[in-house]
Amino acid sequence: MINDLWYKNAIIYSLSVATYMDANGDGVGDFQGLMRRLDYLHGMGITTLWLMPFQPSPCKDGGYDIADYYGVDPRYGTLGDFVEFTEGCKQRGIRVLIDLVVNHTSNEHPWFREACRDPQSKYREWYVWSKKKPKDAASGVVFPGVQKSTWNYEKTAKSYYFHRFYDFQPDLNTSNPEVQAEILKIMGFWLQLGVDGFRMDAVPFVISTKGADMPRPREKYDMLRNFSEFLTWRKSGAIILGEANVLPDTDLEYFGDFGERLQMMFNFDVNQHLFFALASGDPKPLIKAMENTKSRPATAQWGQFLRNHDELDLGRLTEKQRTTVFAAFGPEKNMQLYHRGIRRRLAPMLQGDRRRIELAYSLMMTLPGTPVLRYGDEIGMGDDLRLPERECARTPMQWSTEPNGGFTKKEHPISPVISEGGYGFQHVNVAAQRRDPNSLLNWMERIIRMRKEVPEIGWGDFSFVKTKQSSVLAMRYDWRNNSVLCMHNLSAEPQEVVFSIRAKGEDSSTLVNLLSEDHSYPEKQGSKHRILLEPYGYRWFRIGGLDYLLRRSEV
């Protein structure tokens, strides 16, 4: 079972081929460059790569406006390069997930062009049309302040087309059986080329009914079952990681009763309350979010993350909570986006405070689920707020002190490399941190290695250990007669924590520190422990006798 459910204890790393490494010197990242960095990723402990779209695209929306689902954009290489890349990953035991963007296409896709040109074309029914502009065209926009409508007029077609996102991204009519069959064909194509699964973009929109006569769209969850069944037939162990920012009471509708719909989903509810906890020092709403999302099938898994390539969406928080997070991490207007989120990277949000950065990643690594990292965060990369919208957090990877951070030899890369201030590539880069044993990169490698050695977090049941300190979050995981305790102090003040805990099935309640030699022994009477957590301090303990160290060395 463990081999089949590999994603339960994986380490996922997200990157964009375009901004990771340029091998041919044209200023754009490519698969040849990415292949040169596979040993770096393998050495860090990454087990799964998630690639943002790399298919042919006008790139008006970071590649999420796809013009051909069956190719590689020539700027990034060829299909041959892609297969060499997946083979390189396979040799290193790294799995590959790619973005599956099937809610919409580019308006330059041949399907849409044919649909506009010929009313009798089958592709006409592949999109969503209306002769008149619907009255609610201004409602339901995804990008408030940037996007004004969800319906636009197309002159050639002499009709309005529906687009949930930008006007150059017409929605596919995913209720159409022919469109669903094409989606399966797309999935099968990339599985055949070495892909292990998909991160499905905008899942709630993909499975919703669409049309001018549907004021209340209905989610067709069985569509997800069909996708997953196809994956099972084509490739054992292939998964879908769903981007579904939905309320906790609908989680099981997406997972399915037995995990037969989505194998994984991002936990947006926990993510947003995690940032409130970091901003306020109060873990109670985070605890509630974890409890609200605890129910899931045994084969299903949450993807836990801090930052990704989009804005930090705070839409699930109360207005008061959102104000608290804005004040702490995005107080200026140009740091905010779409009236609901923050567009900064993690390190500048936390003001470069190493203690708080470690705390945040330690907390994320010990949340129930599988960790998902964003490229560059392992070295504490910053952002460029001069760039529009979400582009500020999508700058090229900083490899060294060479020009353009070693990303490219061309003078002007696809996106400006951060070259000024404390987050400039001269100060924040991989090469320098590789040589510094106390760097964030080396700390990240150690914490990733330890997370992989603690499968209880990915597989076990969690509970909360009560403490009197309101700023301390203490979580316990139990799995196969093994137990782990993770503690985090969200406060800028030191906290002395006194609590009782007992190992299941064992007499000893000794706490073995997994990150240092600072073990904790129960006081003489009872099983109480007394632990001093420094400001923003954290501890990972294995619950049980010190013979655990010997047992692990014999495995």
C-alpha positions in Angstrom: 0.0 0.0 0.0 2.8 2.4 0.8 4.3 2.1 -2.6 0.9 2.6 -4.3 0.2 5.7 -2.2 3.6 7.3 -2.7 2.1 10.8 -2.4 1.3 10.3 1.3 5.0 10.9 2.3 6.3 12.9 -0.7 8.1 16.2 -0.9 6.7 18.2 -3.8 8.6 21.1 -5.5 6.9 23.5 -7.8 8.8 25.4 -10.6 8.4 27.1 -13.9 10.6 25.8 -16.7 10.7 29.3 -18.1 12.4 30.9 -15.0 14.4 28.0 -13.6 17.6 27.5 -15.7 18.5 28.7 -19.2 20.9 26.3 -21.0 21.1 27.7 -24.5 21.6 31.4 -23.5 18.4 32.8 -25.1 17.2 34.3 -21.8 14.4 31.7 -21.3 14.6 28.7 -19.1 14.4 25.3 -20.8 14.3 21.6 -20.2 18.0 21.2 -20.9 18.7 23.7 -18.1 16.3 21.9 -15.8 18.0 18.6 -16.5 21.3 20.2 -15.3 19.6 20.9 -12.0 18.1 17.5 -11.3 21.0 16.5 -9.1 20.6 19.7 -7.1 16.9 18.8 -6.5 17.6 15.2 -5.8 20.3 16.2 -3.3 17.8 18.5 -1.5 15.5 15.5 -1.0 12.8 16.5 -3.5 10.7 13.4 -4.5 8.2 15.0 -6.9 8.4 17.9 -9.3 5.3 19.9 -10.3 5.8 21.9 -13.5 3.8 24.9 -14.4 2.5 24.9 -18.0 5.2 24.5 -20.7 3.0 23.9 -23.7 2.9 26.3 -26.7 1.2 29.5 -25.5 1.0 33.3 -26.1 2.0 33.5 -22.4 -0.3 36.3 -21.6 -1.0 34.5 -18.3 2.2 32.7 -17.4 1.4 29.9 -19.9 -2.0 29.2 -18.4 -3.4 30.3 -21.8 -2.5 27.1 -23.7 -2.7 27.0 -27.5 -1.6 23.4 -28.0 -2.1 20.6 -25.4 0.2 18.2 -27.2 3.4 20.0 -27.6 6.3 21.8 -25.9 6.8 25.6 -26.4 9.8 25.8 -28.7 11.4 28.3 -26.3 11.6 25.5 -23.7 12.8 22.7 -26.0 11.2 19.8 -27.8 9.1 16.7 -26.9 12.4 14.8 -27.1 13.8 17.1 -24.4 10.8 16.5 -22.3 11.1 12.8 -22.5 14.8 13.0 -21.7 13.8 15.1 -18.6 11.2 12.6 -17.4 13.8 9.8 -17.9 16.3 11.8 -15.9 13.8 12.2 -13.1 13.0 8.4 -13.2 16.7 7.6 -12.8 16.8 9.7 -9.7 13.5 8.4 -8.2 11.8 11.7 -8.8 8.1 11.7 -10.0 6.7 14.4 -12.3 3.4 16.2 -12.1 2.4 18.7 -14.7 -0.3 21.3 -14.8 -3.6 20.2 -16.4 -5.2 23.4 -17.6 -8.5 22.3 -19.1 -11.0 24.9 -17.8 -10.1 27.1 -20.7 -7.8 27.5 -23.7 -6.0 30.5 -25.2 -8.2 32.5 -27.7 -5.4 31.7 -30.1 -6.0 27.9 -29.9 -7.0 26.4 -33.2 -10.2 25.0 -31.6 -11.4 28.4 -30.6 -10.5 30.0 -34.0 -12.4 27.3 -35.8 -15.3 27.7 -33.4 -15.5 31.4 -34.2 -15.0 30.9 -38.0 -17.6 28.1 -38.6 -20.9 27.9 -36.7 -21.3 24.3 -37.9 -17.9 23.2 -36.7 -17.9 20.7 -33.8 -15.6 23.0 -31.9 -18.4 25.5 -31.7 -20.0 23.3 -29.0 -16.6 23.0 -27.3 -17.0 26.6 -25.9 -19.8 28.4 -24.1 -21.8 31.0 -26.1 -24.7 33.5 -25.8 -26.3 35.7 -28.4 -27.0 38.4 -25.8 -24.7 39.5 -23.0 -26.1 38.0 -19.8 -27.3 40.4 -17.1 -24.9 38.9 -14.5 -21.8 39.2 -16.8 -20.1 41.4 -14.2 -20.5 38.8 -11.4 -18.2 35.9 -10.6 -15.0 37.5 -11.9 -11.8 35.8 -10.6 -9.6 38.8 -10.8 -11.4 41.8 -9.2 -10.0 45.2 -10.2 -8.4 43.7 -13.3 -11.2 41.7 -14.9 -14.5 43.4 -15.6 -16.7 40.8 -17.1 -17.0 37.0 -17.6 -18.6 37.5 -21.1 -17.0 39.1 -24.1 -18.2 39.7 -27.7 -16.4 37.8 -30.5 -17.0 39.7 -33.8 -16.4 36.7 -36.1 -18.7 34.4 -34.2 -21.2 37.3 -33.7 -21.8 36.0 -30.1 -20.6 36.4 -26.6 -18.3 33.8 -25.2 -17.9 32.9 -21.5 -14.5 33.2 -19.7 -14.2 32.6 -16.0 -10.7 34.1 -16.1 -9.1 36.7 -18.5 -10.9 37.6 -21.7 -8.2 35.9 -23.8 -9.0 32.6 -22.0 -12.4 31.3 -23.3 -13.9 28.6 -21.2 -14.2 25.1 -22.6 -17.7 23.5 -22.3 -16.5 20.7 -20.1 -20.0 19.2 -19.8 -19.7 18.3 -23.5 -18.8 14.5 -23.7 -16.4 15.3 -26.6 -14.5 17.8 -24.5 -14.3 15.3 -21.7 -13.0 12.6 -24.1 -10.3 15.1 -25.3 -9.2 15.8 -21.7 -8.7 12.0 -21.2 -6.7 12.0 -24.5 -4.5 14.9 -23.2 -3.9 13.0 -19.9 -3.0 9.8 -21.7 -0.6 11.5 -24.0 1.5 13.0 -21.2 1.3 9.8 -19.1 2.8 8.0 -22.1 5.7 10.4 -22.0 6.6 9.7 -18.4 4.3 11.9 -16.3 3.1 10.5 -13.0 0.1 12.7 -12.5 -1.4 16.2 -12.8 -2.0 19.3 -10.8 -5.5 20.1 -12.1 -6.0 23.9 -12.4 -9.3 25.5 -11.2 -11.1 22.2 -10.4 -14.4 23.7 -9.2 -14.8 25.6 -12.5 -13.8 22.5 -14.6 -16.6 20.4 -13.2 -19.2 23.1 -13.1 -22.1 23.5 -15.6 -21.6 26.6 -17.7 -23.9 28.8 -19.7 -26.0 32.0 -19.8 -29.1 30.1 -18.7 -27.4 28.6 -15.6 -27.4 31.3 -12.9 -26.5 28.7 -10.3 -23.8 26.4 -11.7 -23.9 22.8 -10.5 -20.7 20.8 -9.8 -20.6 17.4 -11.7 -18.3 15.5 -9.3 -18.5 12.3 -11.2 -16.4 13.9 -13.9 -13.5 13.6 -11.4 -14.2 9.9 -10.9 -14.0 9.4 -14.7 -10.6 11.2 -14.8 -9.2 9.2 -11.9 -10.5 5.9 -13.3 -8.7 6.7 -16.6 -5.5 7.4 -14.7 -5.8 4.0 -12.9 -6.2 2.2 -16.2 -3.3 3.9 -17.9 -0.7 4.1 -15.2 -0.5 2.6 -11.7 0.1 5.2 -9.0 -0.8 8.2 -11.2 -2.6 10.9 -9.3 -4.5 14.2 -9.6 -3.6 17.0 -7.2 -6.6 19.3 -7.3 -6.5 23.1 -7.0 -9.9 23.5 -5.3 -10.3 26.5 -2.9 -13.6 25.3 -1.5 -15.3 25.3 1.9 -14.4 22.4 4.2 -18.0 21.0 4.1 -17.5 20.1 0.4 -14.1 18.5 0.7 -15.4 14.9 0.6 -17.4 15.7 -2.6 -14.1 16.3 -4.3 -12.2 13.5 -2.7 -15.1 11.0 -3.0 -16.1 8.7 -0.2 -13.2 6.3 -0.9 -10.8 8.7 -2.6 -12.0 7.7 -6.0 -12.2 11.2 -7.4 -9.2 13.3 -6.3 -6.2 11.7 -4.6 -4.9 15.0 -3.4 -6.1 18.6 -2.9 -4.4 21.7 -1.7 -5.6 22.7 1.8 -6.4 26.4 1.2 -8.4 26.7 4.4 -5.4 25.6 6.6 -3.1 27.7 4.5 -5.0 30.9 5.1 -5.4 30.3 8.8 -1.8 29.3 9.1 -0.8 32.9 8.0 -3.3 34.3 10.4 -1.5 32.3 13.2 1.9 33.6 12.0 0.6 37.1 12.0 -1.3 37.1 15.3 0.5 34.4 17.4 -2.8 32.8 17.9 -3.1 29.1 16.8 -6.8 28.6 17.7 -8.3 29.4 14.2 -5.6 27.2 12.6 -6.5 24.3 15.0 -10.1 24.7 14.0 -9.2 24.7 10.3 -7.3 21.5 10.7 -10.2 19.9 12.6 -12.6 21.1 9.9 -10.5 19.4 7.2 -9.5 16.3 9.1 -12.1 14.1 7.5 -10.8 12.5 4.3 -10.6 9.0 2.8 -7.7 6.8 3.9 -6.2 7.0 0.4 -6.6 10.7 0.1 -4.1 13.4 1.1 -3.8 17.1 1.6 -1.2 19.2 0.0 0.1 21.7 2.6 1.9 24.8 1.4 3.0 28.3 2.4 3.3 30.2 -0.9 2.8 29.3 -4.5 2.9 31.1 -7.9 -0.4 32.9 -7.2 -1.3 35.5 -4.6 -1.8 34.5 -1.0 -5.6 34.3 -1.1 -7.1 35.4 2.2 -10.7 35.2 1.1 -11.7 32.5 3.7 -10.7 34.7 6.7 -13.0 37.0 8.5 -12.5 40.7 7.7 -10.8 41.2 11.1 -8.5 38.3 10.5 -7.7 39.5 7.0 -6.9 43.0 8.3 -4.5 41.4 10.8 -2.6 39.5 8.1 -2.5 42.5 5.7 -1.0 44.6 8.5 1.6 42.1 9.3 2.7 40.9 5.9 1.3 43.2 3.2 0.6 46.7 4.7 1.2 48.6 1.5 -1.4 48.6 -1.4 1.2 47.5 -4.0 1.7 44.4 -1.8 -2.0 43.4 -2.1 -3.9 42.0 -5.0 -7.5 41.4 -6.1 -8.8 43.0 -2.9 -8.3 39.6 -1.2 -4.6 38.6 -1.1 -0.9 39.3 -0.8 1.4 39.0 -3.8 4.7 38.7 -2.0 7.1 35.8 -1.4 7.5 34.3 2.0 10.9 35.7 3.0 10.1 39.4 2.5 6.7 38.8 4.2 8.6 37.6 7.2 11.1 40.5 6.9 13.9 38.1 6.3 13.8 36.9 9.9 15.5 33.5 9.9 13.7 32.4 13.1 10.3 33.1 11.6 11.1 31.6 8.3 12.3 28.4 10.0 9.2 28.4 12.2 6.9 28.8 9.2 8.5 25.9 7.3 8.8 23.7 10.3 5.1 24.3 10.9 4.2 23.6 7.3 6.3 20.4 7.2 4.4 19.1 10.3 0.9 19.8 9.1 -1.2 16.8 8.3 -0.5 16.1 4.7 2.3 16.3 2.1 4.6 19.4 1.9 4.6 21.5 -1.3 7.5 23.9 -1.8 7.9 26.7 -4.2 11.2 27.1 -6.2 13.6 29.6 -4.6 12.0 29.5 -1.2 14.7 27.1 -0.1 17.2 30.0 -0.3 14.8 32.7 0.8 14.3 34.5 -2.5 12.5 37.8 -2.5 10.0 39.5 -4.9 10.0 42.4 -7.3 6.9 44.5 -6.6 7.6 46.6 -9.7 6.3 43.7 -11.8 2.6 43.5 -12.5 0.1 41.3 -10.6 1.5 37.9 -9.7 4.7 38.3 -11.8 6.5 39.8 -8.9 6.8 36.4 -7.2 7.8 34.6 -10.4 11.3 36.0 -11.0 14.1 33.7 -12.3 15.9 31.3 -9.9 19.1 32.8 -8.3 21.9 30.3 -8.7 25.1 32.3 -8.2 26.7 35.8 -8.2 27.3 35.6 -11.9 25.3 38.1 -14.1 21.6 37.5 -13.9 22.2 35.2 -10.9 23.6 32.5 -13.2 20.1 31.9 -14.6 21.1 33.0 -18.2 24.0 34.4 -20.1 21.8 36.7 -22.0 21.7 40.3 -20.9 17.9 40.6 -20.8 16.1 37.4 -19.5 12.5 36.6 -19.9 11.8 38.3 -16.5 14.1 40.6 -14.6 16.3 38.8 -12.0 16.2 40.5 -8.6 19.4 42.4 -8.5 18.9 45.1 -5.9 18.5 45.2 -2.2 19.0 42.5 0.4 17.2 39.9 -1.8 19.4 40.5 -4.9 21.2 37.6 -6.4 24.5 38.9 -5.1 23.3 38.1 -1.6 20.8 35.4 -2.0 21.9 32.5 -4.3 22.4 28.7 -4.2 26.1 28.7 -4.7 26.8 30.8 -1.6 24.4 28.9 0.6 25.8 25.5 -0.5 29.1 26.6 1.0 27.6 27.9 4.2 26.7 25.0 6.7 24.3 27.4 8.5 22.5 28.6 5.5 18.8 28.4 4.9 19.4 26.0 2.1 21.3 23.5 4.2 18.7 23.9 7.0 16.0 23.1 4.4 17.9 20.0 3.2 18.1 18.7 6.8 14.4 19.4 7.6 13.3 17.7 4.4 15.4 14.7 5.2 13.9 14.5 8.7 10.3 15.0 7.3 10.8 12.0 5.1 11.9 10.0 8.1 8.7 10.8 10.0 6.0 9.1 7.9 3.6 9.4 10.9 2.8 13.0 9.7 1.8 11.8 6.2 0.0 8.6 7.3 -1.0 9.0 10.9 -3.9 10.4 12.9 -3.3 13.7 14.6 -4.5 15.2 17.9 -3.7 18.4 19.8 -1.8 18.4 23.1 -3.2 21.0 25.6 -0.9 23.6 27.0 -1.5 26.7 29.0 0.5 28.8 26.6 -2.0 30.4 24.1 0.8 30.9 21.5 2.0 27.3 21.5 0.7 24.8 19.0 1.4 21.2 20.0 0.4 18.4 17.7 0.7 14.6 18.1 0.7 12.0 15.4 0.2 8.3 15.9 0.7 5.6 13.3 1.6 1.9 13.6 2.4 2.1 17.3 4.8 5.0 16.7 4.1 8.6 17.9 5.6 12.0 17.2 5.1 15.3 18.9 5.6 18.7 17.1 5.6 21.9 19.0 5.7 25.5 17.7 5.9 28.8 19.6 4.2 31.5 17.5 5.2 34.2 19.9 8.2 36.6 19.9 8.5 35.8 23.6 10.1 32.6 25.1 7.5 30.1 26.5 7.9 27.5 29.2 5.6 24.7 28.3 4.5 22.1 31.0 2.4 19.2 29.8 1.8 15.5 30.2 2.2 12.9 27.5 2.5 9.1 27.4 3.7 6.7 24.8 1.1 4.3 23.5 2.0 0.7 24.4 5.2 1.7 26.2 6.0 2.7 29.8 8.4 5.4 28.9 7.4 8.9 27.9 10.9 10.1 27.1 10.8 12.6 24.2 13.6 12.1 21.7 14.5 15.4 19.9 14.7 14.6 16.2 16.5 17.8 15.3 19.1 18.0 18.1 20.5 16.3 21.2 18.1 18.2 23.4 15.9 15.3 24.5 13.3 15.7 27.2 12.8 13.4 30.2 9.6 13.3 32.3 9.9 14.8 35.8 10.3 12.4 38.7 6.6 12.3 39.5 4.1 11.4 36.8 4.8 12.0 33.1 5.0 15.8 33.0 7.5 17.4 30.8 8.9 21.0 31.1 10.2 22.5 27.9 11.5 26.0 27.2 10.7 27.2 23.7 12.7 30.2 22.5 11.0 33.0 20.6 9.6 31.4 17.4 11.0 28.1 18.6 10.0 24.6 17.4 10.7 21.0 18.4 10.1 17.7 16.7 10.0 14.8 19.3 9.6 11.1 18.9 7.6 9.8 21.9 9.2 6.8 23.5 12.4 5.5 25.0 15.9 6.4 23.7 16.1 2.9 22.3 14.3 4.4 19.4 17.6 5.8 18.2 19.1 2.3 18.1 16.0 0.8 16.4 16.1 3.4 13.7 19.8 2.8 13.0 19.1 -0.9 12.5 16.3 -0.2 9.9 
